[in-house]
């Protein structure tokens, strides 16, 4: 059907003569060939989507005076329907059929009945209109449009509108009445994307969220970006210090504490990506606006943007790898505490640890790339997953992180209980007792410093997953008139997200890497750095 005649938001976007000429020619081509020309006209429209008075001149003076939009041909306002009806004006003026005007109005401005029920015209009405005007249409080289094929209408021979349609509601010129329908989300012209990119927004294909962020003002986004940038520098410094301390004396950090170093490396890369996002602002996370095509700036999706794809791969891979390394850390502690494995025995499993820590996140990352689930984040300037797709949020963030927490906490508690049992049941020298107690305290503090931020991030994701539908409905309700799309029907709850929720989420995503510096922080570390700067490396 001819569905691509669209509107410009301002009447000065195209010359008026060109608009009328182009609209008429596009309507003709759409009507006669069945192929639509994308048309950007200056016609305005409403967003009420209720029963409304008929404004089309051809369809005034009928037994009914109110219609319903979208109509049977899916024109979502009367201005668009009027453009599509223009090729039939000569036929109606020449009165080739007494049924043609009523048949056209039944399609383009159907009678509005109670509860928004639209009545189709009978097949006999269509056949009479087509048969009476066939010779005249053939004379002008006009073909009957495919969407008006008479076989699509019910086989009956009743007048239009039927008496029951007129009795089901009292016709009134008052506008509008309370008959409404839920049309779902219609993608605004400004947010439409080329079909070959595979974008999706609110369940609609070839559509993308607006940039900058659809929920926050620009000054809020600037504050959030600088905040994330400062925190990323702090986290980058802390994790880099941990890694460099390891390089100064590699033999000092053996299993079971070696995974802390790889954990620090993962969050060092995470903080580096967020710092790059701070520097790039929204140049990667957002597609540039195209005023010539009446396209606004939109969120980047998919893998067509190579820089966005690279940022996503690094950020997601090392975020997942960091959580897996924490689980491996709890496994090594468990092996050292319960079966009493030594450092050498645990180190023999290092290859398996590395295969799991890098392999599982790698599989998840490749899966997301194959599914084209990359999304730009206009708040932080990076690209990630689950920002607008709740299914991806649940399966690729909440599930993996939740499993890591459950497994890690269970092993951690088992290891701590085993160490405490050793301390209580086996007699040790006071010095060894003190060392064991200090070791248990370090494990407990490190675990709390890791789990609190991670659980906060999971809580933020759960909150987003629960309220995102409400936020999106609220956004559509607030912007539907500006975008000239259907407004939501029967909105029960409205809410906007608080910026502090997102700031807390990004803060906790970054500070979760800082606990590694507390593990390496000791007098011994200070002596090693002092020796390093004085050129006296401790020999093996």
C-alpha positions in Angstrom: 0.0 0.0 0.0 1.0 3.6 -0.4 2.4 4.3 3.0 5.4 6.5 2.4 3.9 10.0 2.1 5.3 11.7 5.1 5.3 15.1 6.6 7.8 17.9 7.3 7.6 19.4 10.7 8.0 22.9 9.3 6.4 24.3 6.2 9.5 26.1 5.1 11.5 22.9 4.5 10.4 22.7 0.8 9.0 25.2 -1.7 5.2 25.1 -1.7 4.8 24.6 -5.4 7.3 21.8 -5.4 5.4 20.2 -2.5 2.1 20.2 -4.3 3.6 19.0 -7.6 5.7 16.2 -5.9 2.8 15.1 -3.7 0.5 14.8 -6.7 3.0 12.9 -8.9 4.0 10.6 -6.0 0.3 9.9 -5.4 -0.2 9.1 -9.1 2.8 6.8 -9.3 1.8 5.1 -6.0 -1.7 4.6 -7.1 -1.0 3.4 -10.7 2.0 1.2 -10.1 1.6 0.2 -6.5 5.1 1.5 -5.6 5.5 4.3 -3.2 7.8 7.3 -3.5 9.2 8.6 -0.1 7.7 12.0 0.1 8.6 14.7 2.6 5.7 17.2 2.5 4.8 20.2 4.6 1.4 18.9 5.7 0.9 19.1 9.4 -1.0 16.5 11.5 -2.4 15.8 14.9 -1.6 13.1 17.4 -5.0 12.5 18.9 -5.9 9.4 16.9 -9.5 9.5 17.9 -12.8 9.9 16.1 -12.6 13.2 14.4 -14.7 15.4 12.0 -14.2 14.8 8.3 -12.2 17.6 6.8 -11.7 16.1 3.3 -13.9 18.2 0.9 -14.8 15.2 -1.3 -16.2 13.3 1.7 -18.3 16.1 3.3 -22.0 16.0 3.2 -22.3 12.2 3.6 -24.7 10.4 5.9 -21.9 10.5 8.5 -19.6 13.3 9.5 -16.8 11.7 11.6 -14.1 9.4 10.7 -11.3 7.3 12.3 -7.6 7.4 11.6 -5.6 5.5 10.5 -8.0 4.5 7.7 -8.3 1.3 5.9 -5.3 2.1 3.7 -3.2 2.9 6.7 -3.0 6.7 6.2 -2.6 8.0 9.7 -4.1 11.5 9.1 -6.6 13.1 6.8 -3.9 15.3 5.1 -2.1 12.2 3.9 -5.4 10.6 2.8 -6.3 13.8 0.9 -3.0 13.6 -1.1 -3.6 9.9 -1.9 -7.2 10.7 -3.1 -6.2 13.5 -5.6 -5.9 11.2 -8.7 -9.5 10.3 -8.3 -10.8 13.9 -8.4 -11.3 13.9 -12.2 -13.3 10.7 -12.0 -15.5 12.0 -9.3 -16.0 15.4 -11.0 -16.9 13.7 -14.3 -19.4 11.5 -12.3 -18.5 8.3 -14.1 -20.3 6.4 -11.3 -22.6 7.5 -8.5 -21.0 4.9 -6.3 -17.4 6.0 -6.7 -17.4 8.9 -4.2 -19.0 6.8 -1.5 -16.6 3.9 -2.1 -13.6 6.1 -2.0 -14.8 7.8 1.2 -15.4 4.4 2.8 -11.8 3.6 2.3 -10.1 7.0 3.0 -12.5 8.3 5.6 -14.4 5.3 7.0 -17.3 6.0 9.4 -16.2 6.1 13.0 -18.3 3.7 15.0 -18.4 2.9 18.7 -15.2 1.4 20.2 -13.3 2.3 17.0 -14.7 -0.5 15.0 -14.3 0.2 11.2 -16.7 -1.2 8.7 -15.5 -2.4 5.3 -17.6 -1.5 2.2 -19.3 -4.3 0.4 -17.8 -6.0 -2.6 -20.8 -5.1 -4.8 -20.2 -1.4 -4.1 -16.6 -1.8 -5.2 -17.6 -3.7 -8.4 -20.2 -1.1 -9.4 -17.7 1.8 -8.9 -15.0 0.0 -10.8 -17.3 -1.2 -13.6 -18.9 2.2 -14.2 -15.5 4.0 -14.3 -13.5 1.4 -16.1 -13.8 2.9 -19.6 -12.9 6.3 -18.4 -9.9 5.0 -16.4 -8.8 3.1 -19.5 -9.1 6.3 -21.5 -6.8 8.1 -19.2 -4.4 5.1 -18.8 -5.3 4.6 -15.1 -5.3 1.2 -13.5 -7.4 0.1 -10.5 -5.0 0.1 -7.5 -4.1 -3.3 -6.0 -5.0 -2.3 -2.5 -8.6 -1.5 -3.7 -9.0 -5.0 -5.2 -12.7 -5.8 -4.9 -12.0 -9.4 -3.7 -10.6 -8.0 -0.5 -14.0 -6.8 0.6 -16.9 -8.8 2.1 -19.4 -10.4 -0.2 -22.5 -8.4 0.5 -24.8 -5.8 -1.1 -25.6 -3.3 1.6 -25.3 0.5 1.3 -22.4 2.3 3.0 -22.6 3.2 5.8 -24.9 0.5 7.1 -27.8 1.6 9.3 -26.3 -0.3 12.3 -23.1 1.8 11.9 -25.1 5.0 12.2 -27.2 3.7 15.1 -24.1 2.5 17.1 -23.2 6.1 17.9 -24.7 9.5 17.7 -23.0 11.4 14.9 -21.6 14.7 16.2 -19.4 17.4 14.9 -17.8 17.9 18.3 -14.2 16.9 18.3 -12.8 14.7 19.4 -14.9 12.0 21.2 -13.6 9.4 23.6 -13.3 6.5 21.0 -9.7 5.5 20.9 -7.5 2.6 19.9 -4.0 1.5 20.8 -1.8 1.8 17.7 1.5 0.9 19.4 4.7 2.7 18.5 5.1 4.3 15.1 8.7 5.2 14.3 9.0 9.0 13.6 10.5 10.0 10.3 13.4 11.7 12.1 14.4 8.4 13.7 14.2 6.2 10.6 17.3 4.3 9.6 18.4 2.7 6.3 16.9 -0.8 6.2 20.1 -2.6 5.5 21.6 -1.6 8.9 19.2 -3.8 10.9 18.3 -1.2 13.6 15.4 -1.8 16.0 13.7 0.5 18.5 10.7 -0.3 20.7 10.0 -3.4 18.5 10.0 -1.4 15.3 12.6 -2.2 12.6 14.6 0.4 10.8 14.3 2.8 13.7 16.7 4.0 16.4 16.5 6.0 19.7 17.3 9.7 19.5 20.7 11.1 20.5 21.7 12.6 22.8 19.9 10.4 25.4 16.1 10.3 25.2 15.7 10.6 28.9 18.1 13.4 30.0 18.9 17.0 29.2 22.2 18.0 27.7 23.6 19.6 30.8 22.8 16.4 32.8 24.7 14.4 30.2 27.7 16.7 30.4 27.8 16.3 34.1 27.5 12.5 33.9 30.2 12.3 31.2 32.7 14.3 33.3 31.9 12.3 36.4 32.5 9.0 34.5 35.7 10.4 33.1 37.1 11.3 36.5 36.2 8.0 38.1 37.6 6.1 35.1 41.0 7.9 35.6 41.0 6.9 39.3 40.2 3.3 38.5 42.7 3.2 35.7 45.4 4.5 38.0 44.6 1.9 40.7 44.5 -1.1 38.5 47.5 0.0 36.6 49.4 0.3 39.9 48.4 -3.2 40.8 49.6 -4.6 37.4 52.9 -2.7 37.6 53.5 -4.0 41.1 53.0 -7.5 39.8 55.5 -6.9 37.0 58.1 -5.6 39.5 58.0 -8.9 41.4 56.2 -11.6 39.5 57.1 -14.4 41.9 55.5 -12.6 44.8 51.9 -13.2 43.5 51.5 -16.9 43.2 48.4 -19.0 43.3 45.9 -18.8 45.0 46.1 -14.9 44.8 47.5 -14.7 41.2 43.9 -14.3 39.7 43.7 -10.9 41.4 46.3 -9.6 38.9 44.3 -10.8 35.9 41.2 -9.3 37.6 43.0 -6.0 37.9 44.1 -6.2 34.2 40.4 -6.7 33.1 39.1 -3.7 35.0 42.1 -1.6 33.8 40.8 -2.2 30.3 37.3 -1.4 31.3 38.3 1.9 32.8 40.4 2.6 29.7 37.4 2.2 27.5 35.3 4.5 29.7 38.1 7.1 29.5 38.1 6.8 25.8 34.3 7.3 25.8 34.8 10.5 27.8 37.3 11.8 25.2 35.1 10.8 22.2 31.9 12.2 23.8 29.0 11.1 21.5 30.9 10.9 18.2 30.9 7.1 18.3 27.8 6.3 20.3 25.6 8.4 18.0 25.0 8.6 14.3 25.4 12.1 12.9 22.2 14.0 12.0 21.3 14.4 8.3 19.3 17.6 7.9 19.1 17.2 4.1 17.2 13.9 4.7 15.3 15.2 7.7 17.1 12.7 9.9 18.0 13.5 13.5 21.0 12.2 15.4 20.3 8.6 16.5 21.9 5.9 18.7 24.5 3.7 16.9 23.4 0.0 16.7 25.0 -3.0 15.2 28.5 -3.5 13.9 28.6 -1.2 11.0 30.5 1.4 13.1 33.9 -0.1 13.5 35.0 2.1 16.4 31.8 1.4 18.3 32.2 -2.3 17.7 35.8 -2.2 19.0 34.8 -0.3 22.1 32.0 -2.8 22.7 34.2 -5.8 22.3 36.8 -4.6 24.7 34.3 -3.3 27.3 32.0 -6.3 27.3 34.8 -8.9 27.0 36.8 -7.6 29.9 33.8 -6.9 32.1 32.7 -10.5 31.8 36.3 -11.7 32.1 36.8 -9.7 35.3 33.8 -11.3 36.9 35.0 -14.8 35.8 38.5 -14.1 37.3 36.9 -13.3 40.6 35.1 -16.6 40.5 38.4 -18.3 39.7 39.9 -16.5 42.7 37.3 -17.9 45.0 37.9 -21.4 43.5 41.7 -21.1 44.2 41.0 -20.0 47.8 38.6 -22.9 48.2 41.1 -25.3 46.9 43.8 -23.9 49.3 41.4 -24.0 52.3 39.3 -27.1 51.9 41.4 -29.8 50.1 44.6 -28.1 51.3 46.1 -27.8 47.8 49.5 -26.1 47.7 50.5 -23.3 45.4 52.2 -25.7 42.9 49.1 -28.0 42.7 46.8 -25.1 42.0 49.2 -23.6 39.4 49.0 -26.8 37.5 45.3 -25.9 36.7 46.3 -22.5 35.4 45.7 -23.4 31.8 42.2 -24.5 32.6 41.6 -21.2 34.6 42.8 -19.2 31.6 40.6 -21.1 29.2 37.5 -20.5 31.2 38.3 -16.8 32.1 39.0 -15.8 28.5 37.0 -18.4 26.6 33.5 -17.9 28.2 33.6 -14.1 27.7 34.9 -14.6 24.2 32.0 -16.8 23.3 29.5 -14.3 24.7 31.1 -11.5 22.8 31.1 -13.3 19.5 27.4 -14.3 20.1 26.4 -10.7 20.6 28.3 -9.7 17.5 26.5 -12.3 15.5 23.2 -11.2 16.9 24.0 -7.5 16.1 23.1 -6.5 19.6 25.6 -3.6 20.0 24.1 -0.3 21.2 25.7 3.1 21.6 25.5 4.7 25.1 25.1 8.5 24.8 25.6 8.9 28.5 29.1 7.4 28.8 30.1 7.7 25.1 30.9 4.0 24.7 29.1 1.1 23.1 27.6 -1.8 25.2 24.7 -4.2 25.3 21.3 -4.1 27.0 20.9 -0.4 26.9 17.6 -0.5 24.9 17.1 -4.3 24.4 15.8 -5.8 27.6 16.2 -9.4 26.3 19.9 -8.8 25.8 20.1 -7.1 29.2 18.6 -10.2 30.9 20.5 -12.9 29.1 23.9 -11.3 28.5 24.3 -9.2 31.7 22.0 -10.2 34.5 22.3 -14.0 34.0 26.1 -14.2 33.7 26.8 -11.7 36.5 24.2 -13.3 38.7 25.7 -16.8 38.2 29.2 -15.4 39.0 28.0 -13.9 42.2 26.2 -17.1 43.3 29.1 -19.4 42.6 31.7 -17.0 43.9 29.9 -16.3 47.2 29.2 -20.1 47.8 32.9 -21.0 47.3 34.1 -18.0 49.3 31.9 -18.9 52.3 33.0 -22.5 52.1 36.7 -21.4 52.1 36.3 -19.0 55.0 34.5 -21.6 57.1 37.2 -24.1 56.4 40.0 -21.6 57.3 38.1 -20.7 60.5 37.8 -24.4 61.4 41.5 -24.9 60.9 42.1 -21.9 63.2 39.8 -23.3 65.9 40.6 -27.0 65.7 44.3 -27.2 64.9 46.8 -25.8 67.4 49.1 -23.3 65.7 51.8 -21.0 66.9 50.7 -17.5 67.8 52.5 -16.0 64.8 50.9 -18.4 62.4 47.5 -17.8 64.1 47.9 -14.1 63.5 48.9 -14.6 59.9 45.8 -16.8 59.3 43.5 -14.3 60.9 45.0 -11.5 58.8 44.6 -13.6 55.7 41.0 -14.2 56.5 40.4 -10.5 57.1 42.0 -9.6 53.8 39.8 -12.1 52.0 36.7 -10.8 53.7 37.5 -7.1 53.1 38.5 -7.7 49.4 35.3 -9.8 48.8 33.1 -7.1 50.4 34.8 -4.4 48.3 34.1 -6.4 45.2 30.6 -7.7 46.0 29.0 -4.4 47.1 29.7 -2.6 43.8 28.8 -5.6 41.7 25.6 -6.2 43.5 24.8 -2.5 43.1 25.3 -2.8 39.4 23.1 -5.9 39.2 20.4 -4.0 41.3 20.6 -1.1 38.8 20.2 -3.5 35.9 17.2 -5.1 37.5 15.6 -1.7 38.2 16.2 -0.7 34.6 14.7 -4.0 33.3 11.6 -3.5 35.5 10.9 0.2 34.6 12.2 0.7 31.1 8.9 0.0 29.6 7.3 2.7 31.7 10.1 5.1 30.8 9.7 4.4 27.1 5.9 4.9 27.3 6.4 8.1 29.2 8.9 9.3 26.5 6.5 8.5 23.7 3.6 10.2 25.5 5.7 13.4 26.0 7.1 13.5 22.4 4.3 12.0 20.3 2.8 15.4 19.3 6.2 16.7 18.4 7.0 13.7 16.3 3.4 13.4 14.9 3.0 9.8 15.9 0.2 8.0 17.8 0.2 8.8 21.5 -0.1 5.9 23.9 -3.6 4.9 24.8 -4.7 4.4 28.4 -1.3 5.0 30.1 -1.6 3.7 33.6 1.8 4.8 34.9 4.3 7.4 33.9 7.8 7.8 35.2 11.2 9.2 34.1 14.5 7.7 35.1 16.7 9.6 37.7 20.1 10.5 36.5 21.6 9.4 39.9 20.6 5.8 39.1 22.8 5.8 36.0 25.6 7.6 37.7 25.6 5.1 40.5 25.7 2.3 37.9 28.7 3.6 36.1 30.5 4.4 39.3 30.1 0.9 40.6 31.1 -0.6 37.2 34.4 1.2 37.6 35.2 1.1 41.3 34.7 -2.7 41.3 38.3 -2.8 40.0 39.8 -0.7 42.7 39.8 -3.4 45.5 42.8 -5.0 43.8 45.0 -2.1 44.9 44.1 -2.9 48.6 45.3 -6.5 48.1 48.8 -5.4 46.9 49.0 -2.4 49.2 51.5 -3.2 52.0 54.9 -2.2 53.3 56.4 -4.9 51.1 55.0 -3.1 48.1 56.4 0.2 49.2 59.9 -1.4 49.6 59.7 -3.0 46.2 58.8 0.3 44.5 61.5 2.1 46.4 64.0 -0.6 45.3 62.7 -0.4 41.7 63.2 3.4 41.5 66.7 3.0 43.0 67.6 0.4 40.5 68.0 -2.5 43.0 65.6 -5.2 41.9 65.3 -8.1 44.3 66.9 -11.1 42.8 65.1 -14.5 42.7 
